[in-house]
Amino acid sequence: MSQSSGSPTAPTLVVTGGPFDGQALTLAEGAAAQVLGSGPEAQLRLELGNIDAVHARVVWDKRGVLISDAGSSTGTYVNGEKIGSDRALQNGDRVFLGPPGSKQSAKLLAMVPATVVASEEPLVLASEADAVVLDSSLSAGAMLPSALTVWTAGFGVPELAARSGLSTDPLGRLLTDETLTSVDDPRIVAAGDASAPSGQPLRMSCQAAGPLGVQAANTVLSRIAGTKPAPLSQAFVGQCISLGRSYGTLQLSRTDDTPVNAVLGGRVTASIKEAICKATVWSIRREAAKPGSYFWLKGGKRPEELASDAVAVP
Ligand SMILES: Cc1cc2nc3c(=O)[nH]c(=O)nc-3n(C[C@H](O)[C@H](O)[C@H](O)COP(=O)(O)OP(=O)(O)OC[C@H]3O[C@@H](n4cnc5c(N)ncnc54)[C@H](O)[C@@H]3O)c2cc1C
């Protein structure tokens, strides 16, 4: 239990009003459900007439922040609505332990940072001027405050590898060693978004997919030639976001893809992005005309743990 101060960085329930005004419960992601009640088991203990010893439970996991009534005699309410189990809490929700309005009930404010959202899909049904409307079985119709909402496409991986029975990571990317060779079959290599070398995939990007494609081809050529394939080597330079054809943002990064404190913006970045797009097509054409000419930035240390985690290929 902790006192609230300002905007919390983790989901927090704060008692508002009554003898326990200001008492708060801050959640830890992935931790066991916390008990709200009047008994000794409660992590947030509120000794009021309407509150059972174990009245409600609240948990923060990948589904979001969820509150469940624990079979209490007087009920748990969110924004005036009596709830059962696994009700998703949004920032600003009002929780009552016991009937709303009674002095023997506790009123709590849910403070849920904007960074905490349920991972359940589909997530957003519509966007309003200052909020998005959620659409999921846990939080249908709930509003999530949003000062700026950017609609964008997501990246995914085809089911091919997973359906084939080969080893994949949870997203369905083929698990390979550092030569991009499947951990199950040395005749199979993977590249780009669909590969998970040593279970530590590079960021899904054209920036990585091009070089990974070339390196996968080199692995095949090495196997045909009976030589030892080279481990992958890939340096990143940054992350671009285009805003139309005239504006863009470029977050510069270290070679291992971690960001540095330098960002370019505006028309200059749009020109850089345009040049990158042209160069990508140009380099593929040149490789076709002159095999072996493809250039990519090498280095970009792979995570140190790779050495110990690397999976041996037969
Ligand atoms: C909107 C958007 C913007 C992006 N902007 C950038 C950017 O600015 N910079 C950047 O670096 N990256 C960007 N990316 C990411 C980049 O496009 C991808 O990471 C990259 O294209 C991955 O290349 P890939 O060859 O691994 O896969 P893909 O380019 O997805 O190619 C896979 C191909 O395999 C085909 N395929 C799938 N299943 C089968 C099957 N069973 N049989 C036969 N063919 C199959 C698919 O149709 C597809 O053509 C963006 C992606 C999107 C969606």
The ligand as an ORCA input file, in Angstrom:
! r2SCAN-3c Opt
* xyz 0 1
  C       2.723      0.750    -43.631
  C       4.120      0.236    -43.425
  C       5.180      1.138    -43.422
  C       6.474      0.679    -43.253
  N       7.513      1.587    -43.264
  C       8.758      1.160    -43.070
  C       9.848      2.077    -43.078
  O       9.682      3.265    -43.259
  N      11.113      1.607    -42.880
  C      11.340      0.292    -42.683
  O      12.509     -0.073    -42.512
  N      10.331     -0.623    -42.689
  C       9.050     -0.210    -42.879
  N       8.017     -1.113    -42.879
  C       8.307     -2.516    -42.586
  C       8.782     -3.240    -43.819
  O       7.915     -2.997    -44.884
  C       8.817     -4.729    -43.495
  O       9.491     -4.934    -42.287
  C       9.543     -5.468    -44.613
  O       8.833     -5.300    -45.806
  C       9.660     -6.951    -44.278
  O      10.184     -7.602    -45.397
  P      10.001     -9.155    -45.556
  O      10.637     -9.520    -46.865
  O      10.469     -9.843    -44.346
  O       8.431     -9.394    -45.638
  P       7.356     -8.834    -46.664
  O       7.845     -7.570    -47.326
  O       6.079     -8.788    -45.899
  O       7.319     -9.952    -47.772
  C       6.754    -11.241    -47.507
  C       6.120    -11.706    -48.801
  O       5.781    -13.075    -48.661
  C       4.507    -13.256    -49.222
  N       3.930    -14.461    -48.626
  C       3.424    -14.627    -47.388
  N       3.006    -15.877    -47.195
  C       3.269    -16.547    -48.330
  C       3.064    -17.884    -48.754
  N       2.516    -18.802    -47.937
  N       3.445    -18.221    -49.995
  C       4.008    -17.309    -50.819
  N       4.232    -16.024    -50.469
  C       3.856    -15.652    -49.231
  C       3.757    -11.984    -48.902
  O       2.662    -11.812    -49.775
  C       4.842    -10.950    -49.144
  O       4.905    -10.502    -50.450
  C       6.722     -0.689    -43.077
  C       5.635     -1.603    -43.102
  C       4.359     -1.140    -43.259
  C       3.222     -2.141    -43.275
*
